[in-house]
Amino acid sequence: MKKRLQNPWKLTQLGVLFFPLLPTVGAITLMVAVIKTWQQKWRTIIRCPENIGFAGLSLWLAIATIFAHNRQEAILGLANLLPFFAVFAGFSALIQKPSQLRRLSWAMVISSVSVVILGFGQLFLGWSGPLHLQIIFGWMLAPEGNPPGRMASVFMYANILAIYLTVVFILAVGLWLEMWKVDPPNPPLKGGLRIIKNRAFQKFCFLTVAIIFNGVALILTHSRNAWGLVVFASLAYAVYFGWRWLVGLVMTAVATVFGAAFAPSPLKEWLRIIVPEYFWARLTDQNFDRPVAILRSTQWQFAWNMTVEKPWSGWGLRNFTPLYEAQMQMWLGHPHNLLLMLTAETGIPAALFLFGLVGWILVKASLFLIHWADIYSRGERLIFFSYLVAFGACTIFNMFDVTLFDLRVNTMGWLLLAAICGNSSRLHSEQSIHTSN
């Protein structure tokens, strides 16, 4: 890395490390890193095709606020998108090496351990944070979780914690697999103390503990989306390594759980002897009596009706909530589907352009991944693959929920995408040099 970018890179690592527990400190640190990167790399940034696309989308969204149903809400809604386009541009110019991806993964995993410990204390020990400390930390522990019985830790709601832990879990597994499958620590066979002091072995043990902690915490969030995404990630890694036995094992486990939830009698009763009620009851929502207005199908139909009425410009960002409340007499922050929310609020062209732009970045990165064998090692390819899986998990999660309104999770998603874009762009240039030589 060039010397002039070393300070922004150091700030980025510190920001990622602090962000979950100290959101204000982390946000300021990351913002300074982005500004410094823009100052150093602005010529490269403004010529990047992806950034040109985001700039055009920003202009479109700004103009669309003029035609919004509630302009004040629409202007506030721009804060959830436009600043993050600039964040993406800065980080994609800064994060362009697999070694940087590895360092960021470690920073996220390390900070997640404290988040999970606070979550365990919240759920089982009734820990709560004093209200006056909320101003300092930017969060407050709700005793017994939020909603009660579901771990939320330092996040406002259990589902937000779930997507955060899902991303960290996937990245931690990528690091663990790199150490176990690609570059094993190989501690000395003799001398227990020498084994314990082996630095690589210590890292491997830490990752193992972190994965277990994150996995248990994911279960305790009661998030069906997160559970499904862990299965998705497991299958992705199994396919990547060609582990057919793991694919079969995962599919059998999934079929068993779904059979316990939805199979006809008497099969489901037999399967419920094997599968704990904790899982199949959550899938069936058997323990919940939900009002019609809170059902996802109702929210999605309402958002689609909004889209049909104003398909070109939409109703304006953040306008779903007041319109839904006016008709259904229930406040709801979003329709639990990012694509439908954006088509309803920004119009079909803007929503498809945003998803198409992100999709192009992922497709280009996936194609480049195939050709990494000529330039980067197996471990580096695996770490890059873990970022693709993690961002894919974010995308799928937002098809059943919306994480756009949480600063930490939203930033994490754009950071993942920027890291993917930056590395694939760097790879493209290195491949061109390699081919010409």
BAZA-368690 format. One record per residue (C-alpha): x, y, z. Coordinates in pm, 1 decimal, decimal comma, padded with zeros to 6 digits. Layout:
! BAZA-368690
PT       px       py       pz
PT        X        Y        Z
...
END
This chain:
! BAZA-368690
PT       px       py       pz
PT  00000,0  00000,0  00000,0
PT  00120,0  00351,0 -00079,1
PT  00249,8  00538,8  00223,0
PT -00006,6  00817,5  00184,6
PT -00290,5  00566,2  00228,3
PT -00149,6  00396,8  00537,0
PT -00317,6  00637,8  00780,0
PT -00666,3  00599,1  00625,8
PT -00617,1  00222,4  00630,2
PT -00518,8  00222,7  00999,0
PT -00819,8  00440,0  01080,7
PT -01046,0  00202,5  00889,0
PT -00929,5 -00094,8  01094,4
PT -00977,9  00095,1  01419,5
PT -01319,9  00215,2  01308,2
PT -01435,9 -00136,1  01222,9
PT -01305,9 -00261,2  01558,3
PT -01481,7  00010,9  01761,5
PT -01802,1  00045,6  01558,6
PT -02024,5 -00220,0  01722,0
PT -01956,6 -00113,8  02082,3
PT -01876,0  00256,8  02029,1
PT -02082,7  00359,0  01724,3
PT -02004,4  00731,0  01753,0
PT -01627,9  00676,3  01780,2
PT -01635,2  00415,7  01505,3
PT -01843,7  00631,5  01271,7
PT -01618,1  00934,8  01314,3
PT -01305,5  00723,2  01263,3
PT -01442,4  00565,8  00946,1
PT -01561,9  00903,0  00819,0
PT -01213,7  01052,1  00862,2
PT -01066,8  00750,7  00678,8
PT -01307,5  00803,2  00387,4
PT -01234,2  01176,8  00368,8
PT -00858,6  01118,2  00370,1
PT -00894,4  00856,3  00097,1
PT -01102,1  01095,2 -00115,3
PT -00835,0  01361,2 -00072,2
PT -00564,8  01125,1 -00195,8
PT -00753,1  00929,4 -00463,7
PT -01027,1  01160,9 -00590,6
PT -00908,8  01148,6 -00951,5
PT -00928,9  00768,7 -00954,2
PT -01258,6  00769,4 -00767,1
PT -01445,7  01002,7 -01002,0
PT -01337,3  00797,3 -01306,8
PT -01462,1  00465,2 -01167,1
PT -01767,7  00345,9 -01368,2
PT -01945,9  00219,7 -01054,3
PT -01903,2  00555,1 -00881,1
PT -02032,6  00737,5 -01188,4
PT -02338,3  00514,5 -01171,5
PT -02396,1  00591,8 -00802,9
PT -02350,1  00964,0 -00870,8
PT -02618,8  00950,8 -01138,7
PT -02850,0  00760,5 -00904,5
PT -02788,2  01021,1 -00632,2
PT -02897,3  01297,9 -00869,1
PT -03209,7  01102,1 -00965,9
PT -03306,4  01041,5 -00600,5
PT -03248,2  01405,9 -00510,2
PT -03472,7  01523,3 -00795,1
PT -03737,1  01260,8 -00704,6
PT -03776,7  01414,9 -00357,0
PT -03945,6  01713,0 -00523,6
PT -04233,8  01486,1 -00624,4
PT -04252,4  01296,5 -00293,6
PT -04578,0  01263,8 -00104,3
PT -04402,6  01386,2  00212,0
PT -04093,5  01583,6  00108,7
PT -03955,2  01619,8  00459,7
PT -03949,7  01244,1  00510,6
PT -03801,0  01192,9  00163,1
PT -03516,0  01436,9  00233,0
PT -03440,7  01257,5  00560,6
PT -03447,9  00927,3  00372,6
PT -03163,9  01042,6  00146,0
PT -02932,6  01014,5  00448,9
PT -02970,6  00635,4  00438,6
PT -02831,9  00616,7  00084,7
PT -02638,8  00914,6 -00052,8
PT -02362,5  00934,8  00213,4
PT -02304,5  00561,5  00176,9
PT -02244,6  00598,9 -00196,7
PT -01951,5  00825,8 -00102,1
PT -01840,6  00574,9  00163,2
PT -01847,1  00299,2 -00098,4
PT -01639,5  00509,3 -00339,1
PT -01376,6  00585,1 -00075,8
PT -01339,8  00233,9  00059,8
PT -01335,5  00071,9 -00284,5
PT -01031,1  00288,5 -00363,7
PT -00867,6  00206,5 -00028,7
PT -00936,2 -00166,6  00016,0
PT -00779,6 -00343,2 -00281,9
PT -00577,2 -00633,6 -00142,9
PT -00678,4 -00973,2  00000,1
PT -00455,6 -00908,0  00302,2
PT -00676,9 -00610,3  00383,7
PT -00986,4 -00828,9  00362,7
PT -00828,1 -01066,7  00610,4
PT -00744,8 -00785,0  00854,2
PT -01098,6 -00646,8  00837,0
PT -01243,0 -00993,3  00899,3
PT -01029,4 -01028,2  01209,7
PT -01137,8 -00685,3  01335,2
PT -01505,9 -00778,1  01295,0
PT -01463,5 -01115,9  01463,7
PT -01272,3 -00972,0  01759,7
PT -01530,5 -00699,5  01825,8
PT -01817,6 -00947,9  01792,5
PT -01704,3 -01144,4  02097,4
PT -01783,7 -00851,2  02327,3
PT -02118,5 -00801,8  02154,1
PT -02211,6 -01166,4  02213,0
PT -02098,5 -01161,2  02578,6
PT -02320,4 -00857,7  02641,3
PT -02603,0 -01043,1  02468,7
PT -02563,2 -01345,7  02695,5
PT -02564,9 -01116,3  02998,8
PT -02873,2 -00939,4  02867,9
PT -03064,9 -01259,6  02808,3
PT -02964,3 -01474,6  03105,7
PT -02847,7 -01229,0  03373,8
PT -03085,3 -00941,7  03308,9
PT -02807,9 -00695,5  03227,2
PT -02924,9 -00348,0  03132,4
PT -02743,7 -00024,5  03056,0
PT -02813,8  00299,4  03247,5
PT -03006,2  00550,0  03036,9
PT -02747,8  00826,3  03081,5
PT -02480,5  00602,9  02925,4
PT -02685,3  00568,9  02606,4
PT -02564,8  00914,6  02503,2
PT -02202,9  00797,1  02535,3
PT -02228,7  00446,9  02387,5
PT -02509,6  00501,0  02137,1
PT -02698,8  00194,6  02263,1
PT -02856,8  00054,9  02576,9
PT -02907,1 -00307,7  02679,1
PT -03270,5 -00405,1  02716,7
PT -03297,6 -00667,9  02993,8
PT -03418,6 -01003,1  02855,5
PT -03372,0 -00882,9  02498,7
PT -03581,4 -00693,8  02245,6
PT -03838,6 -00827,0  02189,8
PT -03829,4 -01006,9  02527,1
PT -03674,8 -01352,1  02503,2
PT -03475,8 -01272,1  02187,6
PT -03113,1 -01159,9  02208,8
PT -03053,8 -00808,5  02075,0
PT -02735,7 -00713,6  02265,4
PT -02612,0 -00365,1  02167,8
PT -02853,0 -00336,9  01872,2
PT -03204,3 -00197,4  01878,0
PT -03374,8 -00522,0  01777,8
PT -03300,9 -00893,7  01759,1
PT -03317,8 -00905,6  01379,0
PT -03050,7 -00636,1  01347,3
PT -02820,2 -00834,1  01575,6
PT -02900,4 -01143,4  01367,6
PT -02775,6 -01000,7  01038,0
PT -02467,5 -00855,5  01209,7
PT -02383,0 -01194,8  01360,5
PT -02456,6 -01371,4  01031,9
PT -02198,6 -01161,6  00847,1
PT -01938,9 -01201,6  01122,1
PT -02008,7 -01575,7  01144,0
PT -01951,3 -01618,8  00769,2
PT -01627,1 -01418,6  00774,7
PT -01505,9 -01607,1  01084,1
PT -01572,2 -01939,6  00913,6
PT -01373,2 -01815,6  00613,4
PT -01075,5 -01734,8  00837,0
PT -01112,7 -02067,8  01019,0
PT -01126,6 -02267,7  00698,4
PT -00821,3 -02086,1  00566,6
PT -00623,0 -02186,0  00875,1
PT -00756,5 -02541,4  00887,3
PT -00783,1 -02637,8  00520,1
PT -00542,3 -02409,5  00335,2
PT -00277,1 -02299,4  00584,0
PT -00300,8 -02516,2  00899,3
PT -00117,5 -02395,3  01212,0
PT  00071,7 -02727,9  01259,6
PT  00168,2 -02687,5  01626,9
PT  00456,4 -02898,5  01766,1
PT  00352,6 -03252,7  01843,5
PT  00547,0 -03265,4  02168,6
PT  00531,6 -03030,1  02463,8
PT  00189,9 -02904,8  02568,1
PT  00323,5 -02559,5  02663,1
PT  00486,2 -02515,6  02321,2
PT  00154,0 -02596,6  02156,1
PT -00032,7 -02343,4  02369,2
PT  00225,2 -02072,0  02296,5
PT  00210,6 -02133,1  01921,7
PT  00065,8 -01808,3  01783,8
PT -00111,5 -01965,0  01486,0
PT -00265,8 -02229,8  01712,9
PT -00388,6 -01957,8  01947,9
PT -00557,8 -01778,6  01659,2
PT -00718,9 -02102,0  01545,1
PT -00854,7 -02169,0  01895,6
PT -00985,6 -01813,2  01923,1
PT -01166,4 -01844,5  01590,2
PT -01318,3 -02175,2  01700,6
PT -01452,6 -02018,8  02020,8
PT -01576,5 -01709,4  01834,3
PT -01764,4 -01922,5  01579,9
PT -01930,5 -02125,1  01857,6
PT -02026,5 -01808,6  02048,8
PT -02165,9 -01642,3  01737,2
PT -02351,3 -01958,4  01636,7
PT -02520,9 -01993,4  01976,2
PT -02607,3 -01622,0  01977,3
PT -02759,7 -01656,1  01628,5
PT -02987,9 -01929,0  01757,3
PT -03090,9 -01708,2  02051,3
PT -03195,4 -01421,6  01820,9
PT -03484,2 -01644,6  01703,6
PT -03429,4 -01505,7  01353,7
PT -03550,9 -01750,3  01091,9
PT -03377,7 -01542,9  00824,0
PT -03043,4 -01577,9  01000,7
PT -03089,8 -01952,1  01051,0
PT -03159,3 -01994,7  00681,4
PT -02857,0 -01784,5  00586,3
PT -02626,6 -01996,5  00801,8
PT -02750,9 -02295,6  00601,7
PT -02690,2 -02098,9  00281,0
PT -02335,0 -02016,4  00389,5
PT -02265,5 -02377,0  00486,3
PT -02377,0 -02494,9  00142,9
PT -02169,1 -02223,2 -00026,2
PT -01851,3 -02332,6  00151,9
PT -01933,4 -02699,8  00090,9
PT -01972,2 -02637,5 -00282,4
PT -01655,3 -02426,1 -00288,1
PT -01449,3 -02712,6 -00142,3
PT -01642,9 -02987,0 -00321,2
PT -01766,1 -03146,1  00001,5
PT -02062,9 -03344,2 -00126,7
PT -02103,7 -03517,3  00207,4
PT -02161,1 -03180,6  00378,3
PT -02412,3 -03075,0  00114,6
PT -02602,2 -03397,4  00178,4
PT -02580,0 -03356,6  00554,6
PT -02704,9 -02997,8  00549,1
PT -02989,7 -03076,5  00311,6
PT -03093,2 -03372,4  00527,8
PT -03091,3 -03154,5  00839,8
PT -03295,9 -02882,7  00667,9
PT -03546,8 -03135,1  00533,9
PT -03582,8 -03286,1  00882,3
PT -03650,8 -02949,1  01048,1
PT -03898,4 -02840,2  00780,4
PT -04062,9 -03182,3  00795,8
PT -04112,1 -03140,7  01170,3
PT -04276,2 -02805,5  01101,2
PT -04489,0 -02867,7  00791,9
PT -04501,8 -03240,3  00702,0
PT -04839,7 -03417,5  00717,6
PT -04928,4 -03633,1  01014,6
PT -04804,6 -03870,8  01142,9
PT -04464,0 -03789,9  00984,7
PT -04427,2 -03452,2  01150,5
PT -04503,2 -03601,7  01494,2
PT -04226,9 -03859,1  01443,7
PT -03981,3 -03590,9  01330,8
PT -04068,6 -03372,8  01629,7
PT -03924,8 -03643,1  01851,1
PT -03587,3 -03563,4  01691,3
PT -03614,8 -03188,9  01625,2
PT -03640,0 -02959,4  01930,6
PT -03962,4 -02759,2  01955,1
PT -03751,0 -02442,6  01969,2
PT -03689,3 -02470,6  01593,6
PT -04006,9 -02610,9  01438,9
PT -04235,5 -02392,7  01652,9
PT -04048,7 -02081,8  01540,4
PT -04082,8 -02183,5  01174,7
PT -04457,5 -02235,8  01204,8
PT -04513,1 -01928,2  01424,3
PT -04722,4 -02161,1  01637,9
PT -04653,9 -01958,0  01950,5
PT -04753,2 -01626,5  01793,7
PT -05092,1 -01476,3  01711,1
PT -05006,3 -01196,4  01471,2
PT -05241,9 -00920,3  01355,6
PT -05309,0 -00906,0  00982,0
PT -05137,7 -00566,0  00956,5
PT -04808,4 -00705,1  01081,4
PT -04793,0 -00999,9  00840,4
PT -04526,1 -00969,8  00572,4
PT -04773,5 -01065,8  00301,6
PT -04989,8 -00765,8  00397,6
PT -04690,1 -00530,2  00398,6
PT -04564,2 -00657,8  00063,5
PT -04906,5 -00621,4 -00099,7
PT -04933,4 -00264,4  00027,9
PT -04585,3 -00176,9 -00101,0
PT -04665,0 -00329,1 -00438,3
PT -04989,1 -00128,4 -00459,5
PT -04784,2  00185,6 -00391,7
PT -04549,2  00084,7 -00673,8
PT -04834,9  00030,5 -00919,1
PT -04984,0  00372,5 -00841,1
PT -04654,5  00563,7 -00890,0
PT -04416,2  00332,5 -01078,1
PT -04178,4  00597,4 -01216,7
PT -04092,7  00836,9 -00932,6
PT -04232,7  00651,0 -00631,4
PT -04388,7  00812,7 -00325,2
PT -04061,3  00931,2 -00172,6
PT -03810,4  00773,6  00064,1
PT -03946,2  00695,4  00413,7
PT -04301,1  00750,0  00286,6
PT -04410,7  00388,7  00329,4
PT -04444,5  00429,1  00706,7
PT -04690,5  00723,1  00721,1
PT -04898,8  00587,9  00433,7
PT -04917,4  00240,7  00588,7
PT -05006,8  00383,1  00929,2
PT -05282,0  00599,3  00780,0
PT -05452,2  00300,2  00617,9
PT -05375,7  00013,4  00858,0
PT -05375,1  00211,3  01186,4
PT -05039,7  00055,9  01277,9
PT -04691,9  00207,7  01269,8
PT -04439,7  00002,5  01071,7
PT -04088,1  00119,8  00987,9
PT -04057,7 -00065,0  00655,6
PT -04227,2 -00338,3  00447,8
PT -03965,9 -00608,2  00527,7
PT -03844,4 -00623,6  00167,8
PT -03582,6 -00380,0  00040,5
PT -03665,9 -00418,2 -00328,8
PT -04038,7 -00359,3 -00275,2
PT -03965,2 -00069,8 -00041,5
PT -03744,0  00098,0 -00301,1
PT -03984,2  00041,6 -00592,5
PT -04263,4  00193,2 -00380,9
PT -04058,7  00486,5 -00252,2
PT -03815,7  00564,5 -00536,9
PT -03990,8  00410,9 -00837,4
PT -03910,9  00104,3 -01044,5
PT -03630,1  00257,6 -01261,0
PT -03425,2  00382,2 -00962,6
PT -03470,5  00059,5 -00766,8
PT -03373,6 -00160,8 -01061,2
PT -03076,2  00062,4 -01141,9
PT -02944,6  00032,4 -00783,6
PT -02990,7 -00344,5 -00774,8
PT -02847,9 -00377,6 -01125,1
PT -02539,6 -00177,0 -01031,8
PT -02477,8 -00384,3 -00720,3
PT -02546,6 -00701,8 -00915,9
PT -02292,8 -00602,9 -01181,7
PT -02025,8 -00553,4 -00913,6
PT -02096,4 -00900,6 -00773,4
PT -02103,4 -01069,5 -01114,8
PT -01775,6 -00906,3 -01215,5
PT -01617,2 -01008,1 -00884,5
PT -01740,6 -01366,4 -00922,1
PT -01597,5 -01390,6 -01272,9
PT -01263,3 -01254,3 -01157,9
PT -01256,2 -01504,2 -00871,3
PT -01230,0 -01786,9 -01124,4
PT -00906,3 -01644,1 -01262,4
PT -00734,6 -01570,2 -00931,4
PT -00527,0 -01887,2 -00948,0
PT -00273,1 -01710,4 -01169,8
PT -00217,0 -01424,1 -00925,5
PT -00327,8 -01494,5 -00567,7
PT -00301,6 -01791,5 -00333,0
PT -00574,8 -02037,5 -00234,6
PT -00611,3 -01869,1  00103,2
PT -00659,3 -01525,1 -00052,8
PT -00922,2 -01660,3 -00290,5
PT -01105,4 -01818,5  00002,4
PT -01110,6 -01491,8  00199,0
PT -01246,9 -01307,0 -00104,8
PT -01507,7 -01579,7 -00148,4
PT -01614,8 -01534,4  00215,5
PT -01686,3 -01166,8  00142,4
PT -01902,4 -01263,4 -00155,1
PT -02096,2 -01508,6  00063,4
PT -02131,9 -01252,2  00344,3
PT -02264,0 -00982,1  00112,6
PT -02490,4 -01237,2 -00055,5
PT -02631,7 -01313,1  00289,0
PT -02695,4 -00940,7  00344,1
PT -02881,7 -00921,0  00014,7
PT -03099,7 -01223,8  00086,5
PT -03172,2 -01099,7  00441,0
PT -03299,5 -00770,8  00298,4
PT -03551,7 -00958,9  00088,8
PT -03732,5 -01046,8  00413,9
PT -03629,0 -00753,3  00631,9
PT -03466,2 -00411,2  00586,8
PT -03140,5 -00319,5  00761,4
PT -03095,9  00014,9  00585,7
PT -03196,9  00215,9  00893,1
PT -02928,8  00082,8  01129,6
PT -02608,0  00283,3  01089,8
PT -02372,2  00002,1  01187,9
PT -02525,3 -00272,6  00975,6
PT -02580,6 -00041,6  00678,1
PT -02216,9  00070,1  00692,8
PT -02100,9 -00289,7  00722,3
PT -02293,5 -00384,1  00407,9
PT -02144,0 -00100,5  00204,2
PT -01798,3 -00181,2  00342,5
PT -01830,9 -00541,4  00223,6
PT -01943,0 -00429,7 -00121,9
PT -01663,2 -00171,6 -00144,7
PT -01403,6 -00431,7 -00045,7
PT -01536,1 -00670,6 -00311,6
PT -01537,1 -00398,6 -00578,6
PT -01193,3 -00264,6 -00483,8
PT -01029,9 -00606,7 -00490,2
PT -01187,8 -00710,6 -00818,6
PT -01084,3 -00379,2 -00978,5
PT -00728,1 -00424,8 -00854,9
PT -00733,6 -00782,4 -00981,9
PT -00846,9 -00665,6 -01323,9
PT -00552,4 -00426,7 -01351,0
PT -00305,4 -00688,0 -01227,9
PT -00444,1 -00944,7 -01471,5
PT -00397,1 -00696,3 -01755,1
PT -00034,4 -00642,3 -01653,8
PT  00017,6 -01017,8 -01613,1
PT -00130,3 -01085,8 -01959,5
PT  00074,6 -00813,4 -02128,0
PT  00395,2 -00950,0 -01974,6
END
